[in-house]
Amino acid sequence: MLALDGHLEHYSWGSATALPQFLGREGDGTPWAEVWFGAHPLAPASVPDGRRLDDVIADDPAGTLGTDVGRAFCDRLPYLLKVIAPERPLSLQVHPTREHAAESFAAENAAGLALDSPLRTSRDANHKPEMLVALTRFTALCGFRTPRRAAVILQGLGTDLTDRLHGLLVDNPTAHGMRAAFRTLVSAPMRPSAQAVGEVVEACRARADGGASPSPRIDGFVTLLAEHHPGDPGVVAALLLNPVTLQPGEAMYVPAGALHAYIHGMGLEVMAASDNVLRAGLTPKKVDADEVLQCVSVTAAPPLRVAPERQTPTSIAYYAPVDDFELALTELTGPEVPAHEPLRVPGSGPRIVLGLEGRMTLETDAGAHPLAAGQAVFVPAADGTLRAHGQGRFAQASVP
């Protein structure tokens, strides 16, 4: 087993306190947005001797990944585990399919764009389905409402922009009508003015204050988004989307093409090993409206909540409908936990284990390693069966 030093990202939307507290470090007053525990080449975790995890895997793919995983994923770790702590809303975004990402990545490489160029759309050739498990109460927007429900939300706001969107959905209450409404908001030739967006925000605020809202939660989200991104058409797009609230332990799966924005909370994210993000708004970064419109799914769908399955008396697993990753939580408390002998942990293959609470010891036939909240280790496939003892709780990312 190898201790991992995760890669910390200081994006502006992060919390100045949540991640420092979780990691047991002193905050510095800057926003700590997310910490990456994985082998993505743009931001790999490191091991105690200073090497990058991706280099460790490249030096011994059979031992670290195992034959089956290595063959299936071209000798690369197929998942990335993050802890994410948004204090402010993230961008309104989608992730591409594997086919679209590969095409875009190849084209941008051929054009000579550097991997860190702000002009790039694709940072790698992989898709990025992801699953989020809430550690605290977590709010988000995800997926389009039905056109008829979105029309009800828009009705009566009385602005030129919302009347136009309402008309599109009433005249064509299908995915085509929803695509037309969304295109109206993000396409450069039709992008509404900051003044038009402000009128919608004021109308939502007045409706909520008057107790007449068909969705007080979405009107509240519109007001909140406008505080951080005044004049951004993505604020109005929220009226077309499903509001989501996850309580601790609840999970949501975000497939390729699902329009979403995380708003506030702290959670575990496990995803395919990719950094491909197509932004539609709510960000000072590059907005890829044309790419978003190519990739986005406007089919009405509720947020895809993932119910955990009980593996053992002490472990539950969250299974996503992809081959790249799964996530399990193990709790070493209660009468099911032997007092003086290690408990077998389900799973195999290359695993990243992250302490969530307490202090524990992990063991394999290859050795033992302590684990505390905020600490992570990489367990190579060759280490075999994992066992744990102590008091606490940990997450384990692995390959199905």
C-alpha positions in Angstrom: 0.0 0.0 0.0 1.1 3.5 -0.8 0.1 6.7 1.1 -1.3 9.3 -1.3 -0.8 13.0 -1.2 -3.8 14.4 -3.1 -3.7 17.2 -5.6 -5.4 20.3 -4.2 -7.3 22.7 -6.4 -8.0 26.3 -5.3 -10.9 27.2 -7.5 -12.8 30.4 -6.6 -16.0 28.5 -5.7 -14.4 26.5 -2.9 -14.8 26.8 0.8 -12.0 28.3 2.9 -12.8 25.9 5.8 -14.5 22.6 4.8 -11.6 20.9 3.1 -8.9 22.1 5.5 -10.9 20.7 8.4 -11.5 17.4 6.5 -7.8 17.0 5.6 -6.7 18.0 9.1 -4.7 21.0 7.8 -4.4 24.6 8.6 -6.5 26.8 6.3 -4.8 29.8 4.6 -7.9 31.9 3.9 -8.1 30.9 0.2 -10.8 28.7 -1.2 -10.0 25.0 -1.2 -12.3 23.6 -3.8 -11.4 20.0 -4.3 -8.7 17.4 -3.7 -7.9 14.8 -6.4 -6.9 11.3 -5.4 -6.0 9.5 -8.7 -3.6 9.2 -11.6 -5.0 11.6 -14.1 -1.8 13.1 -15.8 -3.0 16.7 -15.3 -3.2 16.4 -11.5 -2.0 13.1 -10.2 -1.6 12.2 -6.5 1.9 11.6 -5.3 3.4 8.9 -3.1 5.9 9.2 -0.2 9.0 8.9 -2.4 7.8 11.9 -4.5 6.7 9.9 -7.6 3.4 10.6 -9.3 0.8 7.8 -9.0 0.5 7.6 -12.8 4.3 7.0 -13.0 4.0 4.3 -10.3 1.3 2.6 -12.3 3.2 2.9 -15.6 6.3 1.3 -14.0 4.3 -1.8 -13.0 0.9 -2.0 -14.6 0.4 -5.7 -14.0 1.1 -5.4 -10.3 -0.7 -2.1 -9.7 -3.8 -2.6 -11.9 -4.0 -6.4 -12.4 -4.1 -8.1 -15.8 -7.9 -7.6 -16.4 -8.1 -3.9 -15.5 -4.8 -3.2 -17.3 -6.1 -4.8 -20.5 -9.5 -3.2 -20.4 -8.2 0.3 -19.7 -4.9 0.4 -21.6 -2.7 0.2 -18.4 -4.3 3.2 -16.9 -6.3 3.7 -13.7 -9.8 4.2 -15.0 -11.3 6.3 -12.2 -10.6 9.4 -10.2 -11.7 10.0 -6.6 -12.3 13.6 -5.4 -13.5 15.4 -2.3 -15.4 18.5 -3.4 -16.5 21.4 -1.3 -18.4 24.1 -3.1 -19.2 27.2 -1.1 -20.4 29.0 -4.3 -22.1 27.5 -7.4 -20.0 25.7 -10.0 -20.5 26.3 -13.7 -23.5 25.0 -15.6 -21.9 22.2 -17.5 -22.0 18.8 -19.3 -19.5 16.1 -19.9 -19.0 14.6 -23.4 -19.3 11.0 -24.5 -16.1 9.0 -25.0 -16.6 9.3 -28.8 -17.0 13.1 -28.8 -14.1 13.6 -26.4 -11.8 11.5 -28.5 -12.8 13.4 -31.7 -12.4 16.8 -30.0 -9.1 15.9 -28.3 -7.6 14.6 -31.6 -8.6 17.8 -33.4 -7.2 20.1 -30.8 -3.9 18.2 -30.7 -3.6 18.4 -34.4 -4.2 22.1 -34.2 -1.2 22.4 -31.8 -3.2 23.6 -28.8 -1.3 23.0 -25.5 -3.0 20.8 -22.9 -3.3 23.8 -20.5 -4.5 26.2 -23.2 -7.7 28.1 -22.3 -8.8 27.7 -25.8 -9.1 23.9 -25.5 -12.4 22.1 -25.1 -11.0 18.6 -24.3 -8.2 17.9 -21.9 -8.1 14.1 -22.7 -9.8 11.6 -24.9 -12.1 10.1 -22.2 -15.7 10.4 -21.2 -16.5 11.7 -17.7 -19.5 10.1 -16.1 -19.5 10.8 -12.4 -21.2 9.9 -9.2 -21.5 12.2 -6.1 -22.1 10.9 -2.6 -23.0 13.7 -0.1 -21.0 14.1 3.0 -23.1 17.0 4.1 -26.3 18.4 2.8 -25.6 19.0 -0.8 -27.6 21.1 -3.4 -27.4 21.0 -7.1 -29.3 21.4 -10.4 -29.3 18.3 -12.7 -31.2 17.4 -15.8 -34.1 19.0 -17.7 -37.7 19.1 -16.4 -40.5 18.0 -18.6 -41.4 20.8 -21.0 -44.9 21.1 -19.5 -43.5 21.4 -16.0 -40.9 23.9 -17.1 -43.7 25.9 -18.8 -45.6 26.0 -15.5 -42.5 27.4 -13.8 -42.1 30.1 -16.5 -45.8 31.1 -16.6 -46.7 34.3 -15.1 -43.2 35.7 -14.6 -44.2 38.4 -17.1 -40.8 39.2 -18.7 -40.2 39.3 -22.4 -37.6 36.5 -22.0 -39.7 34.1 -19.9 -42.7 34.7 -22.2 -40.6 33.7 -25.2 -39.3 30.6 -23.5 -42.8 29.7 -22.3 -44.2 30.1 -25.8 -41.5 27.7 -27.2 -42.4 25.0 -24.7 -46.2 25.4 -25.0 -46.1 25.3 -28.8 -43.8 22.3 -28.8 -43.9 20.4 -25.5 -41.2 17.9 -26.6 -37.4 17.6 -26.4 -37.2 19.7 -29.5 -39.1 22.5 -27.8 -36.8 22.2 -24.8 -33.7 22.3 -27.0 -35.0 25.5 -28.6 -35.6 27.1 -25.2 -32.1 26.2 -24.0 -30.5 27.3 -27.3 -32.2 30.7 -26.9 -30.3 31.1 -23.6 -26.8 29.9 -24.5 -26.3 30.3 -28.3 -24.2 33.4 -29.0 -26.6 35.0 -31.6 -29.6 34.7 -29.2 -27.9 35.1 -25.8 -30.1 37.4 -23.7 -28.7 40.6 -22.3 -27.8 41.1 -18.7 -30.8 43.4 -18.3 -33.2 40.7 -19.6 -31.6 38.2 -17.1 -32.0 40.7 -14.3 -35.7 41.2 -15.1 -36.2 37.5 -14.7 -34.4 37.4 -11.4 -36.4 40.2 -10.0 -39.6 38.5 -11.2 -38.6 35.2 -9.5 -37.7 37.1 -6.3 -41.0 38.9 -6.2 -43.0 35.7 -6.9 -41.2 33.9 -4.1 -41.7 36.8 -1.7 -45.4 36.9 -2.5 -45.9 33.2 -1.8 -47.1 32.5 -5.3 -44.3 30.4 -6.6 -45.0 27.0 -8.2 -41.4 26.1 -7.1 -40.0 28.2 -4.2 -36.8 26.2 -4.2 -36.0 26.9 -7.9 -36.9 30.6 -7.4 -34.4 30.6 -4.5 -31.8 29.0 -6.6 -32.3 31.6 -9.4 -31.8 34.4 -6.8 -28.7 32.7 -5.4 -27.1 32.1 -8.8 -27.7 35.7 -9.7 -25.8 36.9 -6.6 -22.7 35.1 -7.9 -23.2 35.5 -11.6 -25.3 38.6 -12.3 -26.5 38.9 -15.8 -25.5 35.4 -16.8 -28.1 33.5 -18.9 -27.3 30.4 -17.1 -29.2 31.8 -14.2 -32.4 31.7 -16.3 -31.6 28.2 -17.5 -32.0 27.0 -13.9 -35.8 27.4 -14.4 -35.6 24.6 -17.0 -33.8 22.2 -14.7 -34.5 19.9 -11.7 -33.4 21.2 -8.3 -31.7 18.5 -6.2 -31.0 18.2 -2.5 -28.9 15.3 -1.2 -28.7 14.4 2.5 -25.5 12.8 3.8 -25.1 9.3 2.4 -27.4 10.0 -0.6 -25.9 9.7 -4.1 -26.5 11.1 -7.6 -25.2 9.8 -10.9 -24.4 12.3 -13.7 -24.1 10.6 -17.1 -22.5 12.1 -20.2 -24.7 14.8 -21.6 -26.6 15.7 -18.4 -26.7 19.4 -17.8 -25.9 20.1 -14.2 -24.4 22.6 -11.7 -23.3 21.8 -8.1 -24.3 24.6 -5.8 -23.3 24.0 -2.1 -22.1 21.3 0.2 -19.4 18.7 0.6 -19.2 15.4 -1.2 -17.3 12.5 -2.5 -17.0 12.4 -6.3 -15.9 9.3 -8.2 -15.7 9.5 -12.0 -14.0 8.2 -15.1 -10.4 9.5 -15.2 -11.1 12.6 -17.2 -11.1 16.4 -16.9 -13.4 17.1 -19.8 -15.9 19.8 -18.9 -18.1 21.7 -21.4 -19.4 24.9 -19.8 -22.7 26.6 -20.7 -22.6 29.5 -18.2 -22.2 30.5 -14.6 -18.5 30.9 -15.0 -15.7 33.3 -15.9 -14.0 30.5 -17.8 -14.5 29.7 -21.5 -18.1 28.9 -22.4 -18.4 26.2 -25.0 -22.0 26.9 -26.2 -21.7 25.1 -29.5 -20.0 22.1 -28.0 -22.6 22.0 -25.2 -25.4 22.0 -27.7 -23.8 19.1 -29.5 -23.5 17.0 -26.4 -26.3 18.0 -24.1 -29.3 15.7 -23.6 -32.5 17.6 -23.4 -34.7 14.6 -22.8 -36.7 15.1 -19.6 -35.3 13.0 -16.8 -35.3 13.1 -13.0 -32.0 13.2 -11.2 -30.5 9.7 -11.2 -30.3 8.9 -7.5 -28.2 5.8 -6.7 -29.4 3.7 -3.7 -26.6 1.9 -1.9 -26.6 -1.9 -1.8 -25.6 -3.7 1.4 -22.4 -5.8 0.7 -21.7 -6.9 4.3 -23.0 -5.9 7.7 -20.4 -3.1 7.7 -20.1 -2.1 4.0 -22.4 -0.6 1.4 -21.7 0.0 -2.3 -22.9 2.6 -4.8 -23.0 1.1 -8.3 -23.1 3.4 -11.4 -24.0 2.0 -14.8 -20.5 2.3 -16.2 -17.4 0.0 -16.2 -15.0 2.7 -14.9 -15.7 2.9 -11.2 -17.8 2.0 -8.2 -17.7 3.4 -4.6 -18.1 1.6 -1.3 -18.3 2.9 2.3 -17.2 0.8 5.3 -18.0 1.7 8.9 -15.9 0.1 11.6 -18.4 0.6 14.5 -21.1 -1.4 16.1 -21.5 -5.0 17.2 -20.8 -6.4 13.8 -17.1 -5.4 14.0 -14.8 -7.9 15.8 -13.0 -6.3 18.7 -9.6 -8.0 18.2 -9.4 -9.2 14.6 -9.2 -7.4 11.2 -12.5 -7.3 9.2 -12.4 -8.3 5.6 -13.2 -5.5 3.2 -15.1 -6.4 0.0 -13.4 -5.5 -3.3 -10.4 -6.3 -5.4 -8.2 -4.8 -8.0 -6.6 -1.4 -7.8 -8.3 0.6 -4.9 -8.0 4.0 -3.5 -9.1 4.1 0.2 -9.9 7.4 1.8 -10.5 7.9 5.6 -13.7 9.8 6.5 -13.8 9.5 10.3 -11.7 8.0 13.1 -8.5 6.1 13.0 -8.0 2.7 11.5 -5.4 0.2 10.2 -5.5 -1.4 6.8 -3.9 -4.7 6.2 -3.1 -6.9 3.2 -0.7 -9.9 2.8 1.9 -7.3 1.7 1.8 -5.2 4.9 -0.2 -2.8 7.0 -0.8 1.0 6.9 -2.5 3.4 9.3 -5.5 5.5 8.0 -7.1 8.5 9.6 -9.8 10.9 8.4 -8.6 12.9 5.4 -5.8 10.4 4.5 -5.7 8.2 1.5 -3.8 5.1 0.3 -3.5 3.3 -3.0 -3.9 -0.5 -2.7 -2.4 -2.2 -5.7 -4.2 -5.2 -7.2 -1.3 -7.5 -6.3 -1.8 -6.8 -2.6 -5.0 -8.9 -2.7 -7.6 -9.0 0.0 -7.9 -5.9 2.2 -8.7 -6.1 5.9 -9.3 -3.3 8.4 -9.6 -2.8 12.1 -10.0 0.2 14.4 -12.8 2.7 14.8 -14.0 4.9 12.0 -15.3 5.0 8.5 -13.7 5.0 5.1 -14.5 5.1 1.3 -13.1 2.8 -1.3 -13.1 3.5 -5.0 -12.5 0.6 -7.2 -13.3 -1.0 -10.6 -16.5 -3.1 -10.9 
